[in-house]
Amino acid sequence: MKVALVTGGGSGIGAATARRLAADGWGVAITGRRPEPLDALADELDALALPGDVGERADAEAAVAATVEHFGGLDGLVLNAGRSGAPGSLLEVDPDGFADVHRVNVLGSLVTARAAIQPLLERKGALVAVSSVAGLRAAPDSVAYCSSKAALVMLAQCIAVDHGPAGVRANVVCPGWTRTPMGDRAMAGLAGGPDEAYAEATRHVPLRRACGPEEVAGAIAWLLSDDASYVNGAVLTVDGGGTVVDIGALAFAESGR
């Protein structure tokens, strides 16, 4: 049986990934800061719940060690734990808030991957980092979040280069707007209810809708699988085509020209 550790596994994309991997026959461990959803999901999936903050080195190392001890090894790591917050441009962002976003999104991923690399090497396993289209395209007043997600992309690609020769693959998924609790909180800033807000946020996305967390989970499961055995250092957008849109041409399309 293959074994995976999913960080930020209590809800959203992390929970959907845990469910998908469990359905595919993986042994699954999930970690996150809130024990209640972790315990509920662990009971549902017969998974291992490991409450903790991966932004803290001791918690990250303990989660990896407990996974390996419980299952006997590690084949897959999903770096999904993340946070938003610290809004603002360069002139407005709070430096402490900026640092905390990077502590969770980048440093937490680094220390977890560092703790996991040896067991992954032993089984020639795979790692998937959950970044965002915000790591590929800049958004207004989002210097903290966008820069952290861009750093996560490069962290995974550096792992791919450094540890690919020993058989460990590292890849990235970059979701667009996804209907998760984090996405719902962001949508609260737009008028109307959640459905109207997501529709407005994705009105220029070619598929004209938000992503479901299960769709991101499917991409993650594929990247961890043997079907992706020669995929390393890749950045897979799961965004309905949003990042390929030429924004300069939208005015012509909307005018009917």
C-alpha positions in Angstrom: 0.0 0.0 0.0 1.3 3.5 -0.9 1.2 6.1 1.8 0.7 9.9 1.6 0.8 12.8 4.0 -1.5 15.7 3.1 -0.9 19.0 4.9 -3.8 21.3 5.4 -5.9 18.1 5.1 -8.9 19.1 7.2 -11.0 20.9 4.6 -11.1 22.2 1.0 -8.5 20.9 -1.5 -6.7 19.0 1.2 -9.7 17.1 2.4 -10.7 16.3 -1.2 -7.2 15.0 -1.9 -7.3 12.8 1.2 -10.6 11.4 0.1 -9.4 10.8 -3.5 -6.2 9.1 -2.4 -8.0 6.9 0.1 -10.4 5.9 -2.6 -7.4 5.0 -4.8 -6.1 2.6 -2.1 -3.5 4.8 -0.4 -2.9 4.9 3.3 -3.5 8.6 4.2 -2.3 10.9 7.0 -3.6 14.4 7.3 -2.3 17.3 9.3 -3.7 20.7 10.0 -4.2 23.3 12.8 -7.8 22.4 13.7 -8.3 19.0 15.3 -12.1 18.7 14.9 -12.3 18.5 11.1 -9.1 16.4 11.0 -10.6 13.9 13.4 -14.0 13.8 11.5 -12.2 13.1 8.2 -9.9 10.6 9.7 -12.9 8.6 11.1 -14.5 8.8 7.7 -11.5 7.5 5.8 -9.7 5.4 8.4 -6.9 7.9 8.1 -4.3 9.2 10.5 -5.0 12.6 12.0 -2.1 14.7 13.1 -3.0 18.1 14.5 -0.3 20.7 14.2 1.0 23.8 12.5 3.4 22.9 9.7 4.8 26.5 9.9 6.4 25.3 13.1 9.4 23.0 12.4 8.7 20.7 15.4 5.1 20.1 14.2 6.2 19.4 10.6 8.9 17.0 11.7 6.5 15.3 14.1 3.8 14.8 11.4 6.3 13.2 9.0 7.8 10.9 11.7 4.3 9.8 12.9 3.2 9.0 9.4 6.3 6.9 8.7 6.0 5.1 12.1 2.3 4.4 11.6 2.5 3.2 8.0 6.1 2.0 7.7 7.1 4.5 5.0 6.1 7.4 2.8 5.4 7.5 -0.9 3.7 10.8 -1.4 3.6 14.3 0.1 1.0 16.9 -0.6 2.1 20.4 0.5 -1.4 21.9 0.7 -1.3 23.9 4.0 -1.6 27.6 3.3 -3.2 30.8 4.3 -4.2 34.1 2.7 -4.3 37.4 4.5 -2.0 40.4 4.8 -3.7 42.3 1.9 -2.2 45.3 0.4 0.4 46.6 -2.1 4.0 47.1 -1.2 3.2 50.4 0.5 0.3 49.0 2.5 1.1 45.4 3.5 1.9 44.8 7.1 5.4 43.4 7.2 4.5 41.1 10.1 1.5 39.8 8.2 3.7 39.3 5.1 6.1 37.3 7.1 3.3 35.1 8.6 1.9 34.3 5.2 5.3 33.3 4.0 5.9 31.3 7.2 2.9 29.1 6.5 2.9 29.0 2.7 6.7 28.8 2.1 8.6 28.0 5.3 6.0 25.4 6.3 6.3 23.7 3.0 10.1 23.8 3.2 10.4 22.3 6.6 7.8 19.6 5.8 9.5 18.6 2.6 12.9 18.6 4.3 11.5 16.3 7.0 10.0 14.0 4.4 12.7 13.9 1.8 14.6 10.9 3.3 11.6 8.6 3.5 10.5 9.7 0.0 14.0 8.9 -1.3 13.8 5.4 0.3 10.6 4.7 -1.8 11.4 6.9 -4.8 8.2 8.8 -4.0 6.6 12.0 -5.2 5.7 15.4 -3.9 3.0 17.8 -5.1 2.9 21.4 -3.9 -0.5 23.2 -4.1 0.3 26.7 -5.3 -2.2 29.0 -7.1 -2.6 30.9 -10.3 -1.7 33.8 -7.9 1.8 32.3 -8.0 1.9 32.8 -11.8 0.0 36.1 -12.3 0.0 39.2 -10.1 -3.2 40.3 -8.5 -4.0 43.8 -7.0 -3.1 44.4 -3.4 -1.9 40.8 -3.0 1.9 41.2 -2.7 2.1 38.8 0.3 0.0 36.0 -1.0 1.1 36.1 -4.7 4.8 36.2 -3.7 4.4 33.3 -1.3 2.7 31.2 -3.9 5.4 32.0 -6.5 8.0 31.0 -4.0 6.3 27.7 -3.5 6.4 27.0 -7.3 10.2 27.5 -7.3 10.7 25.5 -4.1 9.1 22.5 -5.7 11.1 22.9 -8.9 14.3 23.2 -6.9 13.4 19.9 -5.2 12.7 18.4 -8.6 16.2 19.3 -9.8 18.0 18.4 -6.7 16.3 15.1 -5.9 15.1 13.9 -9.3 18.4 12.1 -9.9 17.7 9.9 -6.9 14.1 9.2 -8.1 11.9 11.7 -6.2 9.5 13.7 -8.4 8.2 17.1 -7.4 5.4 18.9 -9.2 3.0 21.8 -8.7 -0.7 22.4 -9.2 -1.9 25.9 -9.6 -5.7 26.1 -9.1 -7.8 29.0 -10.1 -10.8 30.1 -8.1 -11.9 26.9 -6.2 -15.0 26.5 -4.0 -13.4 26.0 -0.7 -13.8 27.7 2.7 -10.8 30.0 1.8 -12.4 30.8 -1.5 -15.8 31.5 0.2 -14.1 34.0 2.6 -12.6 35.8 -0.4 -16.0 35.9 -2.2 -17.5 37.7 0.8 -16.0 40.9 -0.6 -18.1 40.8 -3.7 -21.8 41.7 -3.9 -24.5 39.0 -3.9 -24.4 35.5 -2.5 -21.6 32.9 -3.1 -23.0 31.7 -6.4 -23.1 35.2 -7.8 -19.7 36.1 -6.4 -18.0 33.1 -8.0 -19.8 33.7 -11.3 -18.5 37.3 -11.3 -14.9 36.2 -10.4 -14.9 33.7 -13.2 -16.8 35.5 -15.9 -13.7 35.7 -18.1 -12.6 32.1 -17.4 -13.2 30.1 -20.6 -15.1 27.4 -18.7 -17.1 30.1 -17.0 -17.2 28.6 -13.6 -15.2 28.0 -10.4 -13.3 24.8 -9.8 -14.4 22.0 -7.5 -11.9 20.8 -4.9 -12.4 17.3 -6.3 -11.1 18.5 -9.6 -7.8 19.7 -8.1 -7.6 16.5 -6.1 -7.8 14.5 -9.3 -4.8 16.4 -10.7 -2.8 15.8 -7.5 -3.6 12.1 -7.5 -2.4 11.8 -11.1 0.8 13.6 -10.3 1.5 11.3 -7.4 0.6 8.2 -9.4 2.8 6.0 -11.6 1.0 7.3 -14.6 3.0 10.5 -14.1 6.3 8.7 -13.7 8.1 11.0 -16.1 6.5 14.2 -15.0 8.9 16.2 -12.8 9.2 19.9 -12.1 5.9 20.6 -14.0 3.4 23.4 -13.2 -0.1 22.2 -13.9 -2.8 24.9 -14.0 -6.3 23.7 -12.9 -8.0 27.0 -13.7 -10.5 26.4 -16.5 -8.1 28.2 -18.9 -8.1 31.5 -17.0 -4.4 32.0 -17.3 -4.3 31.8 -21.0 -6.8 34.6 -21.6 -5.5 37.7 -23.3 -6.9 40.4 -21.1 -6.1 43.1 -23.6 -8.5 41.5 -26.1 -11.5 41.3 -23.7 -12.6 44.8 -24.5 -12.9 43.9 -28.1 -14.9 40.7 -27.3 -17.2 42.5 -25.0 -17.9 45.3 -27.6 -18.8 42.6 -30.1 -15.9 43.3 -32.4 
